[in-house]
């Protein structure tokens, strides 16, 4: 029997008001009544609409009814204490991780919703969950456990091009990096690109998203600022891997790193504010406020987060498609992954039960068994195509990069233009844009990071940057928040 599928148009036709209730109703019914006849489900929805109070306390349908009942004045959320000890979590490459990140992970481990956790070797302090932090929770999602840049991700296109072309036709590849995307925190296109993600129902059904759609359309295919980049480089495959499926050899690669732009940032900040109002946490844990997955705000955030992730993916695909057309080549494969996101995953809990948990990876790469991903280095250091080993001790995760060893403020004070120029020349890298705050000197040694997680991933390919484009705007006097990348 086909699974139940509803549309916002159908719900509006029977009288459901425009707003979050439509997405919530669709989600609840498609999950809990997926094998029922559509006409029976629609009849039940009509009954809820006509008398929502009668369904207010229903364990399932109450989520819909509560949206239809006039809202009461919301009281200040209850103060929630942390557990005194907290769950155990594993740390990889602990000798290279700053105390601030360790402290934040210990705070996250004390949340009453926490089930499992791990800290990656590129970790450093962030907001709420540290960057490089992985946390599995039960029936709860933490907006700042995902991060502000929802769906920040890597995307690699592998082209069957002679590597010598990057030198012989350097001007072509440079021009295409310049023309294919925009950098800068407020950058927008004069003419919006087209992609099916912009037609998603969530833009109509969640009031917050409706107000963000126009700007999101103008930023579709852009790349942002900070540590985001688009670059050409050489891909080395030592031997054919069954999962990657590429013969041994050297290829040309296009690698991009960016997220969901203003769309994701607005979603993160909006729902973090709601989470903080509902659940007041003490001291340094305040940014770890969560939303329950069975309450309206949690359902809304989950829908919005997934949309932002799909939007981020669309931005990458638009860039890669533009460049592929311009250079007249089609990639033989693509490798891509989110590293600021939350997933529903089945895991064995400490009490031996198998449960669906919410796994937050904030600046961490999914590394389930045979799952491919990209872990970049810096503008001069190599990145790696990796294959997960499915290590439960790391909550099936690995690092998302080399990780910063200097804040942006410290980098701007400590590194000179001469230092950066010498480093670029030494590695034969052409830099378009990019500032001292993103100089290679500000990052940990990627080789050391990879050794620290050899039990988590296998390296199946190496990417060496050659032409790198980043944001070219003048560095700002960074505030603390802006010192943090990967948020």
C-alpha positions as CSV (number, residue, x, y, z in Angstrom):
1,X,0.0,0.0,0.0
2,X,1.3,3.5,-0.9
3,X,2.2,5.7,2.0
4,X,0.1,8.6,2.9
5,X,1.1,11.9,1.2
6,X,-0.6,15.2,2.0
7,X,-0.2,18.7,0.5
8,X,-0.6,22.1,2.0
9,X,-3.1,22.9,-0.7
10,X,-5.3,20.1,0.4
11,X,-5.3,21.2,4.0
12,X,-6.1,24.8,3.1
13,X,-9.0,23.6,1.0
14,X,-10.7,22.1,4.0
15,X,-10.2,25.2,6.0
16,X,-6.8,25.0,7.7
17,X,-5.3,28.5,8.2
18,X,-2.1,29.5,6.6
19,X,0.8,29.0,9.0
20,X,2.8,26.4,10.9
21,X,-0.2,24.2,11.6
22,X,-0.2,23.0,8.0
23,X,3.4,21.7,8.1
24,X,2.8,20.2,11.6
25,X,-0.4,18.5,10.5
26,X,1.2,17.0,7.4
27,X,4.2,15.8,9.4
28,X,2.1,14.2,12.2
29,X,-0.4,12.5,9.8
30,X,2.2,11.2,7.3
31,X,4.2,9.7,10.2
32,X,1.5,8.3,12.4
33,X,-1.3,7.5,9.8
34,X,0.9,6.6,6.8
35,X,-1.0,3.4,6.0
36,X,-4.5,4.9,6.4
37,X,-6.8,5.8,3.5
38,X,-6.4,9.4,2.5
39,X,-10.1,10.2,2.7
40,X,-10.2,8.9,6.3
41,X,-7.3,11.0,7.3
42,X,-8.8,14.1,5.7
43,X,-12.0,13.4,7.6
44,X,-10.1,13.2,10.9
45,X,-8.3,16.5,10.1
46,X,-11.7,18.1,9.6
47,X,-12.9,16.9,13.0
48,X,-9.7,18.3,14.7
49,X,-10.3,21.6,12.9
50,X,-13.9,21.9,14.0
51,X,-13.3,21.0,17.7
52,X,-9.5,21.3,18.5
53,X,-10.1,21.4,22.3
54,X,-11.4,17.8,22.1
55,X,-8.0,16.6,20.8
56,X,-5.8,18.9,22.9
57,X,-4.6,16.2,25.2
58,X,-4.3,13.4,22.5
59,X,-0.6,12.2,22.5
60,X,-0.4,12.4,18.7
61,X,-3.2,14.7,17.4
62,X,-2.7,17.2,20.3
63,X,0.2,18.6,18.3
64,X,-2.2,19.7,15.6
65,X,-5.0,20.8,18.0
66,X,-2.7,23.0,20.1
67,X,-1.9,25.0,16.9
68,X,-5.6,25.6,16.3
69,X,-6.5,26.7,19.9
70,X,-6.0,30.4,20.6
71,X,-2.6,30.9,22.3
72,X,-2.4,31.6,26.0
73,X,0.2,34.0,27.4
74,X,3.5,32.1,27.4
75,X,5.1,32.0,30.9
76,X,8.8,32.1,31.4
77,X,10.3,28.6,30.9
78,X,11.2,26.5,33.8
79,X,14.8,26.5,35.1
80,X,16.4,23.2,34.3
81,X,19.4,22.0,36.3
82,X,22.3,20.1,34.7
83,X,23.1,16.5,35.8
84,X,26.0,16.5,38.3
85,X,28.2,14.1,36.4
86,X,27.1,13.8,32.8
87,X,27.5,11.1,30.2
88,X,30.9,9.8,29.2
89,X,32.3,10.9,25.9
90,X,35.4,10.1,23.9
91,X,38.0,12.7,22.8
92,X,40.2,12.2,19.8
93,X,43.5,14.1,19.6
94,X,43.0,15.5,23.1
95,X,46.5,17.0,23.2
96,X,45.6,19.4,20.5
97,X,42.2,20.6,21.8
98,X,41.8,23.8,23.8
99,X,40.4,23.9,27.3
100,X,37.4,26.0,26.1
101,X,36.1,23.3,23.8
102,X,36.6,20.6,26.5
103,X,34.6,22.7,29.0
104,X,31.7,23.2,26.5
105,X,31.6,19.5,25.7
106,X,31.5,18.7,29.5
107,X,28.5,21.1,29.8
108,X,26.7,19.4,26.9
109,X,27.3,16.0,28.5
110,X,25.4,17.1,31.6
111,X,22.2,17.9,29.8
112,X,19.3,15.7,30.9
113,X,18.6,14.9,27.2
114,X,22.2,13.7,26.4
115,X,22.8,10.1,25.5
116,X,26.2,9.9,23.7
117,X,28.9,12.3,22.6
118,X,32.4,12.7,21.2
119,X,34.9,15.5,20.5
120,X,36.8,15.6,17.2
121,X,40.6,16.4,16.9
122,X,39.9,19.7,15.1
123,X,37.7,21.0,18.0
124,X,37.7,24.5,19.3
125,X,35.2,26.7,21.3
126,X,32.0,27.8,19.7
127,X,28.5,28.8,20.9
128,X,26.7,26.1,22.8
129,X,28.2,22.9,21.5
130,X,31.9,23.3,20.6
131,X,32.9,23.2,16.9
132,X,34.0,19.6,16.4
133,X,31.4,18.5,19.0
134,X,29.1,15.5,18.4
135,X,26.1,15.0,20.7
136,X,23.3,12.4,20.5
137,X,20.1,13.4,22.3
138,X,16.8,11.7,22.9
139,X,13.6,13.4,21.5
140,X,15.3,16.8,21.5
141,X,17.1,19.1,19.0
142,X,19.5,21.9,20.0
143,X,19.6,24.7,17.4
144,X,23.0,25.8,18.6
145,X,24.1,22.2,18.6
146,X,23.6,22.3,14.8
147,X,25.1,25.8,14.5
148,X,24.2,29.1,12.9
149,X,25.4,28.1,9.4
150,X,22.9,25.2,9.0
151,X,24.0,22.7,6.4
152,X,27.5,24.1,6.0
153,X,29.0,21.5,3.8
154,X,31.7,20.3,1.4
155,X,31.2,19.4,-2.3
156,X,33.8,17.9,-4.6
157,X,33.5,17.4,-8.4
158,X,36.1,15.0,-9.9
159,X,36.9,15.8,-13.6
160,X,38.8,13.6,-16.0
161,X,41.0,16.5,-17.0
162,X,44.8,16.4,-17.5
163,X,46.3,18.0,-14.4
164,X,48.6,20.1,-16.6
165,X,45.6,22.1,-17.7
166,X,45.5,23.9,-14.3
167,X,48.8,25.5,-15.4
168,X,48.3,25.7,-19.1
169,X,44.8,27.2,-18.9
170,X,45.1,28.9,-15.5
171,X,43.3,32.0,-16.7
172,X,40.3,30.0,-17.7
173,X,39.9,28.3,-14.3
174,X,40.6,31.5,-12.5
175,X,37.9,33.3,-14.5
176,X,35.3,30.6,-13.8
177,X,35.9,30.7,-10.1
178,X,35.5,34.5,-10.2
179,X,32.3,34.3,-12.2
180,X,30.5,31.3,-10.8
181,X,29.7,32.5,-7.3
182,X,29.7,35.5,-5.0
183,X,31.6,35.9,-1.7
184,X,30.8,38.2,1.2
185,X,28.4,38.1,4.1
186,X,25.7,40.2,2.4
187,X,26.4,39.3,-1.2
188,X,23.3,38.9,-3.5
189,X,22.9,38.2,-7.2
190,X,21.2,40.8,-9.4
191,X,19.4,37.9,-11.2
192,X,18.4,35.0,-9.1
193,X,19.2,31.4,-10.1
194,X,16.4,28.8,-10.4
195,X,16.2,25.6,-8.3
196,X,13.3,23.5,-7.1
197,X,14.3,24.0,-3.5
198,X,12.8,27.5,-3.7
199,X,9.4,26.0,-4.5
200,X,9.2,24.1,-1.3
201,X,6.0,24.2,0.7
202,X,7.8,25.2,3.9
203,X,8.3,28.8,2.5
204,X,4.5,29.2,2.5
205,X,3.7,27.3,5.6
206,X,6.2,28.6,8.2
207,X,5.8,32.4,8.7
208,X,9.5,32.8,9.5
209,X,10.5,31.2,6.1
210,X,8.0,33.2,4.1
211,X,9.8,36.4,5.2
212,X,13.2,35.0,4.2
213,X,12.4,33.6,0.8
214,X,13.2,36.6,-1.3
215,X,16.6,37.1,0.1
216,X,17.3,33.4,0.0
217,X,16.5,33.4,-3.7
218,X,18.9,36.3,-4.3
219,X,21.7,34.4,-2.4
220,X,21.1,31.1,-4.1
221,X,24.5,29.9,-5.4
222,X,26.6,32.3,-3.4
223,X,29.3,31.3,-1.0
224,X,29.5,33.6,2.0
225,X,32.6,34.7,3.9
226,X,35.0,33.5,6.6
227,X,36.4,30.1,5.9
228,X,34.2,29.4,2.9
229,X,35.9,28.8,-0.4
230,X,35.7,27.6,-4.0
231,X,38.9,26.1,-5.4
232,X,40.5,24.0,-8.1
233,X,43.1,21.4,-7.2
234,X,44.6,18.1,-8.0
235,X,43.0,14.8,-6.8
236,X,45.3,11.8,-6.2
237,X,43.8,8.4,-6.0
238,X,46.4,5.8,-5.0
239,X,44.2,2.7,-5.7
240,X,40.7,2.1,-6.7
241,X,38.2,2.1,-3.8
242,X,35.0,0.1,-4.3
243,X,32.8,2.8,-2.7
244,X,34.4,5.8,-4.4
245,X,34.7,3.9,-7.7
246,X,37.5,5.9,-9.4
247,X,40.5,4.3,-11.0
248,X,43.9,5.1,-9.6
249,X,45.4,8.3,-11.1
250,X,45.5,12.1,-10.9
251,X,42.4,14.2,-11.6
252,X,41.3,17.8,-11.5
253,X,38.9,18.6,-8.7
254,X,36.5,21.5,-7.9
255,X,36.0,21.8,-4.2
256,X,33.5,24.1,-2.5
257,X,32.8,24.9,1.1
258,X,29.8,27.0,2.2
259,X,26.4,26.8,3.9
260,X,22.9,28.1,4.0
261,X,23.7,31.8,4.1
262,X,21.2,34.2,5.8
263,X,18.4,31.6,5.6
264,X,20.2,29.3,8.0
265,X,21.4,32.0,10.3
266,X,17.9,33.4,10.8
267,X,16.4,30.0,11.4
268,X,19.1,29.2,14.0
269,X,18.7,32.5,15.9
270,X,14.9,32.5,15.8
271,X,14.5,29.0,17.2
272,X,17.4,29.4,19.7
273,X,15.5,32.3,21.2
274,X,12.4,30.2,21.5
275,X,14.4,27.3,23.0
276,X,15.9,29.7,25.6
277,X,12.5,31.0,26.5
278,X,11.1,27.5,27.0
279,X,14.1,26.0,28.9
280,X,16.4,28.1,31.1
281,X,19.8,26.5,31.6
282,X,22.4,27.7,34.1
283,X,25.6,29.6,33.3
284,X,27.7,28.5,30.4
285,X,25.0,26.0,29.3
286,X,22.5,28.7,28.3
287,X,23.2,28.3,24.5
288,X,22.4,24.5,24.7
289,X,18.7,25.1,25.1
290,X,16.7,22.6,23.2
291,X,13.3,22.0,21.6
292,X,11.4,18.7,22.1
293,X,10.8,16.8,18.9
294,X,7.2,16.2,19.8
295,X,6.3,19.9,20.4
296,X,5.2,22.3,17.7
297,X,8.4,24.4,17.9
298,X,10.6,21.4,17.6
299,X,8.7,20.1,14.6
300,X,8.9,23.6,13.0
301,X,12.7,23.8,13.6
302,X,13.3,20.3,12.2
303,X,11.4,21.2,9.0
304,X,13.2,24.5,8.7
305,X,16.6,23.0,9.4
306,X,16.1,20.3,6.7
307,X,15.1,23.0,4.2
308,X,18.2,25.0,5.0
309,X,20.3,21.9,4.5
310,X,18.7,21.3,1.1
311,X,19.2,25.0,0.2
312,X,22.9,24.8,1.1
313,X,23.2,21.7,-1.1
314,X,21.5,23.5,-4.0
315,X,23.9,26.4,-3.7
316,X,26.8,24.0,-4.2
317,X,25.2,22.2,-7.1
318,X,24.5,25.5,-8.9
319,X,28.1,26.5,-8.6
320,X,29.4,23.2,-9.8
321,X,27.0,23.0,-12.7
322,X,27.9,26.6,-13.8
323,X,31.6,25.7,-13.8
324,X,31.2,22.3,-15.5
325,X,29.3,24.0,-18.4
326,X,31.9,26.7,-18.7
327,X,34.9,24.3,-18.9
328,X,33.0,21.9,-21.1
329,X,33.4,18.9,-18.9
330,X,31.1,16.6,-16.8
331,X,32.4,15.3,-13.5
332,X,32.8,11.5,-13.3
333,X,31.6,11.6,-9.7
334,X,30.8,14.0,-6.8
335,X,31.5,13.6,-3.1
336,X,29.6,15.8,-0.6
337,X,28.6,16.0,3.0
338,X,27.0,18.3,5.6
339,X,29.1,19.1,8.7
340,X,26.7,21.4,10.6
341,X,23.5,19.4,10.9
342,X,21.4,17.0,12.9
343,X,20.3,13.6,11.8
344,X,17.8,11.0,13.1
345,X,19.9,7.8,13.6
346,X,19.3,4.4,15.2
347,X,21.9,3.8,18.0
348,X,22.5,1.5,20.9
349,X,22.0,3.4,24.1
350,X,24.1,2.8,27.3
351,X,21.4,0.7,28.7
352,X,21.6,-1.6,25.7
353,X,18.4,-0.5,23.9
354,X,18.2,0.5,20.2
355,X,16.6,3.9,19.9
356,X,16.2,6.6,17.3
357,X,18.4,9.5,18.6
358,X,19.0,13.0,17.3
359,X,22.8,13.2,16.4
360,X,24.1,16.8,16.3
361,X,27.3,17.2,14.3
362,X,28.6,20.8,14.7
363,X,31.7,21.0,12.6
364,X,31.9,17.2,12.3
365,X,31.8,14.9,9.3
366,X,29.4,11.9,9.2
367,X,31.6,8.7,9.2
368,X,29.2,5.8,9.3
369,X,30.4,2.5,7.7
370,X,31.5,3.2,4.1
371,X,30.1,6.7,4.1
372,X,32.2,9.1,1.9
373,X,33.1,12.6,3.0
374,X,35.5,15.4,2.5
375,X,37.9,16.8,5.2
376,X,39.7,19.9,4.0
377,X,43.0,21.3,5.2
378,X,43.7,25.0,4.5
379,X,44.3,27.2,1.5
380,X,47.7,25.5,1.1
381,X,47.3,22.2,3.0
382,X,45.8,19.2,1.4
383,X,42.3,17.9,2.0
384,X,41.2,14.3,2.0
385,X,38.4,12.1,0.6
386,X,37.6,9.8,3.4
387,X,35.4,6.7,4.0
388,X,33.9,6.1,7.4
389,X,34.7,3.1,9.4
390,X,31.5,3.2,11.4
391,X,33.1,3.7,14.8
392,X,30.5,3.9,17.5
393,X,33.1,5.5,19.9
394,X,33.0,8.7,17.8
395,X,29.2,8.5,17.3
396,X,30.0,7.6,13.7
397,X,31.8,11.0,13.1
398,X,35.1,12.5,12.2
399,X,36.6,16.0,12.0
400,X,35.3,18.6,9.5
401,X,38.7,20.0,8.8
402,X,42.1,20.9,10.3
403,X,40.5,23.3,12.9
404,X,41.7,26.7,14.0
405,X,44.6,27.1,16.3
406,X,44.4,30.9,16.3
407,X,41.3,33.1,16.6
408,X,40.7,35.5,13.8
409,X,41.8,38.4,16.0
410,X,45.0,36.7,16.9
411,X,45.7,35.7,13.3
412,X,45.3,39.3,12.1
413,X,47.7,40.4,14.8
414,X,50.3,37.7,14.4
415,X,50.5,37.0,10.6
416,X,51.8,39.4,8.0
417,X,51.1,39.6,4.3
418,X,54.7,38.6,3.7
419,X,54.2,35.4,5.7
420,X,51.1,34.6,3.7
421,X,52.7,35.3,0.3
422,X,55.7,33.1,1.2
423,X,53.4,30.2,2.2
424,X,51.4,30.5,-1.1
425,X,54.6,30.6,-3.2
426,X,56.0,27.6,-1.4
427,X,53.0,25.5,-2.2
428,X,52.3,26.9,-5.7
429,X,48.8,28.2,-4.8
430,X,47.1,31.1,-6.5
431,X,44.9,33.0,-4.0
432,X,41.9,35.1,-5.1
433,X,40.7,37.1,-2.2
434,X,41.3,35.6,1.2
435,X,42.6,37.5,4.3
436,X,45.2,37.0,7.0
437,X,42.5,35.6,9.3
438,X,42.3,32.6,7.0
439,X,46.1,32.2,6.4
440,X,47.3,28.6,6.7
441,X,49.3,29.6,9.9
442,X,45.9,30.0,11.7
443,X,45.1,26.3,11.3
444,X,46.2,23.1,12.9
445,X,48.4,20.6,11.0
446,X,45.9,18.6,9.0
447,X,48.3,15.6,8.9
448,X,48.3,15.5,12.7
449,X,44.6,15.8,12.8
450,X,44.2,12.9,10.3
451,X,46.5,10.7,12.4
452,X,44.4,11.4,15.4
453,X,41.4,9.9,13.7
454,X,42.9,7.0,11.8
455,X,40.5,4.7,13.7
456,X,37.5,6.7,12.4
457,X,38.1,7.0,8.6
458,X,40.1,5.5,5.8
459,X,41.7,8.0,3.4
460,X,40.7,7.1,-0.2
461,X,41.9,10.2,-2.0
462,X,43.9,13.4,-1.6
463,X,43.0,16.9,-2.8
464,X,45.8,19.5,-3.2
465,X,44.6,23.2,-3.7
466,X,46.0,25.1,-6.6
467,X,43.6,28.0,-7.4
468,X,41.7,29.2,-4.3
469,X,39.0,31.8,-4.1
470,X,37.7,33.2,-0.8
471,X,36.0,36.4,0.4
472,X,38.2,39.4,-0.6
473,X,36.6,42.0,1.7
474,X,38.9,43.8,4.2
475,X,39.1,42.0,7.6
476,X,36.8,43.5,10.2
477,X,37.6,44.1,13.9
478,X,36.2,40.8,14.7
479,X,33.8,40.5,17.7
480,X,34.0,37.2,19.7
481,X,31.2,35.7,17.7
482,X,32.9,36.3,14.4
483,X,36.1,34.7,15.6
484,X,34.4,31.3,15.4
485,X,34.2,29.5,12.1
486,X,32.1,26.4,11.4
487,X,29.2,27.8,13.5
